[in-house]
Every structure is written in C-alpha cells, then in structure tokens.
C-alpha cells in the first residue's frame, strides 16, 4: 500500500553537500561572503533581477555555488550563449538587408579584455557536514505542494512541476524559496536545512547550490584565483555552452 505524501519538511528529500566542496565565481573581494539580500518582491516582479532562489521578503542572504568549477563559471557564461531566435526577431524589424556579419556581432568571441572587465574570481571551499533540500526530488515536490500551489496561485501558476522550477521569472522561484525556507524552520525557530540543491537551467544541467547562513563551508580554507581566458574550467564550460572564446 502506498503511503500518502508527508507535507512540510518531514517529507522533503535532503542531500549532503558535495564531497569535494563548493565552487563559486564572484567579483566580490570575499568570494564566499553572500551579497546583501535583494528588495522584497514588489508590485513589478517582472523587473526583478535578483538570484533564482533569493529571499522573497528581502531578509536572508543566499550564496550560490556549484559542485564543479565548470558549473560555477558556466552559470556566469550563460548570458553569452548565442541566441539565434533573438537575431531572427531583430532581422524582422530591419527595413533593409542586415549588414554583412550582422549575426556575428551577436557571437563575437569573448576576449581577455572582456574577462578582465568582468573581474571574475573562482573560489573553492571545503564543505562542512550539513543537509540541503533537494528541490528536484519528487518527494520534495509532494511535500512542498500544499504551501507552494497557493503561494504561486497569485501569479496564475496552476501546476507545480519541473517547469515551475525552471521558470525565468524570479518572482516565481523566489516565492518557492520562501516556501522551502519556511518549511525548514521548526516550532522552536531552528533552521533544519542549510540551503537548496538544484540543477542549472542551462543544457549541461550542472549541480548547483543556494546556501543559507550560517554557511556550512570552511571560508578560512577557501582558495581563490583570478579567472583568465586560459582558465581550464572556463574553456570547458564555454565549449559545453557553445560560447566562443578568443584563442
């Protein structure tokens, strides 16, 4: 006999942190210091440019990491993936034939000067013992649904499935972050999880993490290096995404 799903944190699927620690890319001087939380979700959520699982109420900070260095760098390279559909839409509005090489302007290789301007720093920190919510697991979907569906209903979302987690609109995923966080706090106010495990929206589906404070990683043992055009993980991530890098 199949048992009914357990709502709330008791029904969530949790996982340990990656055995080899966390990777992160940041332009902040302290790569593993979470940035300030974004403003609360307001009247114009479509303009929200915050992180995918940031606090919807603008209170707690979130640190985004990946299991692999390629994943951390790939998340930063995502906006440079060649967007053929965008080029086609732009061409449709042109009054005349586009200039030669028009599409190449949207696929210009990133150069060393570009990478330097980004100021990216690749950091690695060992992980401490912790439990993190696996948002992609079917048990987590079932356990979160009683709270997630009413919360998402205000935005016209009628289904809670993988497509919901991959939604580009931050007011959707940030609302879910609030549900997960609320469910992970017990009646004594203790936080029972250290963050979220999720997969990247990008095709390689890298394993990513949204960490909550107190961070379960060894900041004092972190190793950080400047990212250059020849950083091996950058070139691997670019190849996997089809992002051109200068030779």
C-alpha positions in Angstrom: 0.0 0.0 0.0 1.4 3.4 -1.0 1.6 5.9 1.9 0.3 9.4 1.3 2.8 12.1 0.9 4.1 13.9 4.0 3.7 17.7 3.8 6.3 20.1 5.0 10.0 19.5 5.9 9.4 15.9 7.2 8.5 14.9 3.7 11.4 16.7 2.0 14.3 14.9 0.3 17.6 16.1 1.6 21.2 15.5 0.5 24.6 16.2 1.9 26.9 18.8 0.4 29.3 17.8 -2.4 32.1 15.7 -1.1 34.8 17.8 -2.8 33.3 21.1 -1.6 31.8 24.1 -3.2 32.9 26.2 -6.2 31.9 29.8 -6.7 32.5 32.7 -9.1 32.3 36.2 -7.8 33.6 39.7 -8.5 33.4 40.4 -4.8 36.7 40.7 -2.8 35.4 38.0 -0.5 34.0 35.4 -2.9 32.3 33.4 -0.2 30.6 36.3 1.6 27.0 36.4 0.5 25.8 39.6 -1.1 23.0 41.6 0.6 19.5 40.3 0.0 17.5 41.9 -2.8 14.5 44.1 -2.1 11.3 42.2 -1.3 9.1 41.2 -4.2 7.2 44.3 -5.2 4.4 45.4 -7.4 6.5 44.9 -10.6 8.1 41.4 -10.2 8.9 41.3 -13.9 11.7 43.7 -13.3 13.2 41.6 -10.6 16.9 40.8 -11.5 17.8 39.0 -8.2 19.1 35.5 -7.8 17.0 32.5 -8.7 16.3 31.4 -5.1 16.7 34.7 -3.2 14.5 35.6 -0.2 11.1 36.9 -1.4 11.0 39.1 1.7 14.5 40.5 1.3 15.7 39.3 4.7 18.1 36.4 4.5 21.2 36.2 2.3 21.9 33.5 -0.3 25.2 32.2 -1.6 25.2 30.5 -5.0 27.7 27.7 -5.6 28.3 24.7 -7.9 29.7 21.3 -7.4 32.1 21.7 -10.3 34.2 24.8 -11.4 32.7 24.4 -14.8 29.3 24.8 -13.3 30.2 27.9 -11.4 31.7 29.5 -14.5 29.0 28.2 -16.8 26.3 30.0 -14.8 28.2 33.3 -15.4 28.7 32.5 -19.2 25.0 31.7 -19.7 24.1 35.2 -20.9 26.7 34.9 -23.7 25.1 31.8 -25.3 24.4 32.7 -28.9 20.7 33.5 -29.2 19.6 32.7 -32.7 16.0 33.5 -32.0 16.8 37.0 -30.9 18.8 37.6 -34.1 15.8 36.4 -36.2 13.5 38.8 -34.3 15.8 41.7 -34.8 16.1 41.0 -38.5 12.4 41.0 -38.9 12.3 44.7 -37.7 15.0 45.9 -40.1 13.9 48.0 -43.1 16.7 46.6 -45.3 19.0 43.7 -45.5 21.3 43.5 -42.5 24.9 44.4 -42.7 27.3 41.6 -43.6 28.3 39.8 -40.4 25.2 41.1 -38.5 24.8 37.7 -36.8 28.5 37.6 -36.0 28.1 40.7 -33.8 26.0 38.6 -31.5 28.5 35.8 -31.4 31.7 37.8 -31.0 34.3 35.7 -29.1 35.0 36.8 -25.6 38.5 38.3 -25.4 40.9 38.5 -22.5 39.9 42.2 -22.0 36.3 41.1 -21.6 37.2 38.6 -18.9 39.3 41.2 -17.1 36.4 43.6 -17.1 34.2 41.0 -15.5 36.6 40.8 -12.6 35.6 37.1 -12.0 37.3 35.2 -9.2 37.0 31.4 -9.0 36.9 30.1 -5.4 36.7 26.7 -3.8 35.9 26.0 -0.2 35.6 22.7 1.7 32.1 21.8 2.9 31.0 21.0 6.4 28.5 18.4 7.4 25.0 19.6 6.5 21.7 18.7 5.0 20.3 20.5 2.0 16.9 20.4 0.4 16.9 18.6 -3.0 14.3 20.7 -4.8 14.4 18.4 -7.9 13.4 15.3 -6.0 9.8 14.1 -6.4 9.3 13.8 -2.6 10.1 17.5 -2.2 7.6 18.4 -4.9 4.9 16.5 -3.0 5.8 17.8 0.4 6.0 21.4 -0.7 2.9 21.4 -2.9 0.3 22.2 -0.2 2.1 25.5 0.5 3.7 26.1 -2.9 0.5 26.0 -5.0 -1.5 28.6 -3.0 1.6 30.9 -2.9 2.1 30.6 -6.7 -1.6 30.9 -7.4 -1.4 34.7 -7.1 0.8 34.7 -10.3 -1.6 32.4 -12.2 0.6 29.3 -11.8 -1.7 26.3 -11.8 0.8 23.4 -11.8 3.9 22.8 -9.6 6.3 20.7 -11.6 9.9 20.9 -13.0 8.9 23.6 -15.5 8.0 25.8 -12.5 11.5 25.4 -11.1 13.0 26.4 -14.4 10.8 29.5 -14.8 12.9 32.6 -15.7 10.6 34.8 -13.7 12.3 35.5 -10.4 9.0 36.2 -8.5 8.1 32.5 -9.2 11.3 30.9 -8.0 11.8 33.4 -5.1 8.3 32.6 -3.9 9.3 28.9 -3.8 12.5 29.8 -1.9 10.3 31.3 0.7 8.2 28.2 0.9 11.2 25.9 1.3 12.8 28.2 3.9 9.5 28.4 6.0 9.1 24.7 5.9 12.7 24.2 7.1 12.1 26.2 10.3 10.8 24.2 13.2 8.4 25.3 16.0 11.5 26.5 18.0 12.7 28.7 15.3 15.6 26.4 14.4 16.7 26.1 10.8 16.7 22.4 9.8 18.5 22.8 6.4 21.5 24.7 5.2 20.1 25.6 1.8 18.9 24.1 -1.5 20.3 21.7 -4.1 19.1 22.4 -7.7 20.2 21.9 -11.3 21.1 24.6 -13.7 18.7 25.8 -16.3 21.5 25.6 -18.8 21.8 22.4 -21.0 24.7 20.8 -19.1 22.3 20.8 -16.0 25.2 21.4 -13.6 24.5 20.7 -9.9 24.1 24.0 -8.1 23.5 25.1 -4.5 21.8 28.0 -2.8 23.3 28.2 0.6 21.8 29.8 3.7 23.6 31.3 6.7 25.2 30.1 8.7 27.2 28.8 5.7 28.3 25.2 6.0 31.7 25.6 4.4 35.2 26.4 5.5 35.7 30.0 4.5 39.2 30.2 6.1 40.3 27.3 3.9 39.0 28.8 0.7 41.3 29.0 -2.3 40.6 31.8 -4.8 42.2 32.7 -8.1 41.5 35.2 -10.8 39.7 33.9 -13.9 41.6 34.4 -17.2 40.9 33.5 -20.7 43.0 30.4 -20.2 41.4 29.2 -17.0 40.8 25.5 -18.0 37.3 25.3 -16.4 36.3 28.5 -18.3 37.2 27.0 -21.6 35.5 23.7 -20.8 32.3 25.5 -19.7 32.4 27.7 -22.8 32.7 24.6 -25.1 29.8 22.9 -23.4 27.6 26.1 -23.9 28.8 27.0 -27.4 30.2 30.3 -26.1 33.1 31.4 -28.3 36.4 32.4 -26.6 39.3 34.1 -28.4 42.3 32.0 -29.0 
